[in-house]
Structure formats: structure tokens, C-alpha cells
Amino acid sequence: MRRGLRFVPLALLLAVVLELAVFVGVGRALGFGAAVLLVFAASLLGLVLLRREGMRAWRGFRSAAAAGQPPGGQVTDGLVGLAGALLLAVPGLVSGLIGVLLLVPPVRRLARAGVRRATERRVSSMVAGDLFGPRTVRVRQGAPQPTPQPEQPVVVDGGRAIEGEIVEPGRH
């Protein structure tokens, strides 16, 4: 089992406890009926946005594929939008707030960049290039770094040609 996966049950338990605590706090401040109505409205909005974001992600992927462009940008944007809508659809005030934040364009851009970086770290350079296109490289300005000199070839027998023949294994 991977090292990070053993903390998933604990994280889920903490998320449920946090959701309940926030719900009780909002219920005390606004009233139980208002808190239930707020959770219900957020979940309903999330379900509507889930369909919209799914269709938007699919259209973006298809247009990138039709144009012959790497689909990674559209895929990551779609994944972030779907995650935001899904978190909004899940009953809970904290998850709904995180979902709404993921749908706000500046936060969505940050999340999309994070998903891209995480993906690039986990896949090979060739796959990352196919997904996201050519990578950009930052070049630092400053003192020039010494370039390593290529190794000189090894010269055998003063550089004279040596005659011989190639013998395949098994044929002597």
C-alpha cells in the first residue's frame, strides 16, 4: 500500500467531523431549518453544475483533439470544474464552500496549475509533452556557468586502423 493512502480513512473521518461541526454551528446561528435548506440548495446547485461542467469539459477535449492540439489544458480545466461541482453536490457546507471556490476563475487557474504540476511529476516527459504540449523552461540571467567539455575519444594504437572481421556468435 502506498504511504499516503493509509491516511485517507483518517482524513475522511476528519472531514465528516468538520462538516458536522460547521453544520451545527450554522444551525445554531441561523436555525436548523435554514441550515438544512442551505445544504439542500448547495447540493442542488452542484448537481446542475456537475452536468454543465461535464459537458464543458467534453466539448473542450473534443475541440482540442479536432484541432490537433494537446488536450491536457482542457482536461485539467475540466477536472477542476468537475471536482468543484462534485464537492458542491456532496451534502455539506465546507465541501460546498471548497467547490464554489474551485469554480471561481482565479482559484480555478491556481488549481489547474497544481493539477498540471502534479501530473507532470507522475508521468514520463513524453506523456506530459503529449498531454500539455512542449514545456517551457526558465532561463536564469546572471554569471555564465562553465560548460563541461566533451570527453575526448580514446585513441588506440596511435590512431591507426586495425583490420579484423566480425564473427557472429555460433559461427566459428
C-alpha positions as CSV (number, residue, x, y, z in Angstrom):
1,M,0.0,0.0,0.0
2,R,1.3,3.4,-0.8
3,R,2.4,5.6,2.0
4,G,-0.1,8.4,1.6
5,L,-3.1,6.1,1.2
6,R,-3.1,4.9,4.8
7,F,-4.2,8.4,5.9
8,V,-7.3,8.5,3.6
9,P,-9.7,7.0,6.2
10,L,-8.5,9.4,8.9
11,A,-8.8,12.3,6.5
12,L,-12.4,11.3,5.6
13,L,-13.3,10.9,9.3
14,L,-11.9,14.4,10.0
15,A,-13.8,15.8,7.0
16,V,-17.1,14.3,8.3
17,V,-16.4,15.7,11.8
18,L,-15.6,19.1,10.4
19,E,-18.8,19.1,8.3
20,L,-20.9,18.2,11.3
21,A,-19.3,20.8,13.5
22,V,-19.9,23.5,10.8
23,F,-23.5,22.4,10.3
24,V,-24.2,22.5,14.0
25,G,-22.6,26.0,14.2
26,V,-24.6,27.3,11.3
27,G,-27.7,25.6,12.6
28,R,-27.3,27.4,16.0
29,A,-26.6,30.7,14.2
30,L,-29.4,30.6,11.6
31,G,-31.7,27.9,12.8
32,F,-31.8,24.2,11.9
33,G,-34.3,24.7,9.0
34,A,-32.2,27.4,7.4
35,A,-29.0,25.2,7.7
36,V,-30.8,22.2,6.1
37,L,-32.2,24.5,3.3
38,L,-28.7,25.9,2.7
39,V,-27.2,22.4,2.4
40,F,-30.0,21.3,0.1
41,A,-29.7,24.3,-2.2
42,A,-25.9,23.9,-2.4
43,S,-26.3,20.3,-3.4
44,L,-28.9,21.0,-6.0
45,L,-26.7,23.7,-7.5
46,G,-23.8,21.3,-7.5
47,L,-25.9,18.7,-9.4
48,V,-26.8,21.3,-12.0
49,L,-23.2,22.5,-12.3
50,L,-22.0,18.9,-12.5
51,R,-23.8,18.4,-15.8
52,R,-22.7,21.7,-17.1
53,E,-19.1,21.3,-16.2
54,G,-19.1,17.8,-17.6
55,M,-20.4,18.9,-20.9
56,R,-18.0,21.8,-21.0
57,A,-15.0,19.5,-20.3
58,W,-16.1,17.1,-23.0
59,R,-16.5,19.9,-25.6
60,G,-13.1,21.4,-24.7
61,F,-11.5,18.0,-25.0
62,R,-13.2,17.3,-28.4
63,S,-12.2,20.7,-29.8
64,A,-8.6,20.3,-28.8
65,A,-8.5,16.9,-30.3
66,A,-10.1,18.1,-33.5
67,A,-7.6,21.0,-33.8
68,G,-4.7,18.6,-33.2
69,Q,-3.7,20.4,-30.0
70,P,-2.6,18.7,-26.8
71,P,-5.8,18.2,-24.7
72,G,-4.1,18.5,-21.3
73,G,-5.2,22.1,-20.7
74,Q,-8.8,21.4,-21.4
75,V,-8.7,18.1,-19.5
76,T,-7.2,19.7,-16.3
77,D,-9.6,22.6,-16.5
78,G,-12.5,20.2,-16.9
79,L,-11.3,18.0,-14.0
80,V,-11.0,21.1,-11.7
81,G,-14.5,22.2,-12.8
82,L,-15.9,18.7,-12.2
83,A,-14.2,18.5,-8.8
84,G,-15.7,21.8,-7.8
85,A,-19.2,20.8,-9.0
86,L,-18.9,17.4,-7.3
87,L,-17.8,19.0,-4.0
88,L,-20.7,21.4,-4.2
89,A,-23.1,18.5,-4.9
90,V,-21.9,16.5,-1.9
91,P,-24.1,17.5,1.1
92,G,-22.0,19.7,3.4
93,L,-21.2,23.3,3.9
94,V,-17.4,23.0,4.0
95,S,-17.3,20.8,0.8
96,G,-19.7,23.2,-0.8
97,L,-17.6,26.2,0.0
98,I,-14.5,24.5,-1.4
99,G,-16.5,23.5,-4.5
100,V,-17.6,27.1,-5.1
101,L,-14.0,28.3,-4.7
102,L,-12.9,25.8,-7.3
103,L,-15.4,27.3,-9.7
104,V,-14.1,30.9,-9.3
105,P,-11.7,31.7,-12.2
106,P,-8.6,32.8,-10.2
107,V,-8.8,29.9,-7.8
108,R,-9.6,27.6,-10.8
109,R,-6.4,28.7,-12.6
110,L,-4.3,28.0,-9.5
111,A,-5.9,24.6,-9.0
112,R,-5.4,23.8,-12.7
113,A,-1.7,24.7,-12.5
114,G,-1.4,22.5,-9.4
115,V,-3.0,19.6,-11.2
116,R,-0.7,20.0,-14.2
117,R,2.4,20.1,-12.0
118,A,1.3,17.0,-10.1
119,T,0.5,15.2,-13.4
120,E,3.9,16.2,-14.9
121,R,5.7,14.8,-11.8
122,R,3.9,11.5,-12.0
123,V,4.1,10.7,-15.8
124,S,7.0,10.5,-18.1
125,S,8.3,13.5,-20.0
126,M,7.0,12.1,-23.3
127,V,3.4,11.6,-21.9
128,A,3.5,15.0,-20.3
129,G,4.5,16.5,-23.7
130,D,1.7,14.7,-25.4
131,L,-0.8,15.9,-22.8
132,F,0.3,19.5,-22.4
133,G,2.5,20.3,-25.4
134,P,6.1,21.4,-25.2
135,R,7.3,22.5,-21.8
136,T,8.6,26.0,-21.2
137,V,11.9,26.4,-19.4
138,R,13.0,29.3,-17.4
139,V,16.5,30.6,-18.1
140,R,18.3,32.4,-15.3
141,Q,20.2,35.5,-16.2
142,G,23.5,36.0,-14.4
143,A,27.0,34.8,-14.4
144,P,27.6,32.3,-17.1
145,Q,28.1,28.8,-15.9
146,P,31.1,26.9,-17.1
147,T,30.1,24.4,-19.8
148,P,31.5,20.9,-19.4
149,Q,34.0,20.0,-22.1
150,P,33.1,16.9,-24.1
151,E,35.3,13.9,-23.4
152,Q,38.0,13.2,-25.9
153,P,37.7,9.9,-27.7
154,V,40.2,7.2,-26.6
155,V,42.9,6.8,-29.2
156,V,44.2,3.2,-29.6
157,D,47.5,2.2,-31.3
158,G,48.3,5.8,-32.4
159,G,45.1,6.2,-34.3
160,R,45.9,3.6,-37.0
161,A,43.2,1.4,-38.4
162,I,43.1,-2.1,-37.2
163,E,41.9,-4.8,-39.6
164,G,39.6,-7.5,-38.5
165,E,36.3,-9.3,-39.1
166,I,33.1,-9.6,-37.3
167,V,32.3,-13.1,-36.2
168,E,28.6,-13.9,-35.3
169,P,28.1,-16.0,-32.2
170,G,27.8,-19.6,-33.0
171,R,29.6,-19.4,-36.4
172,H,33.3,-20.0,-36.0
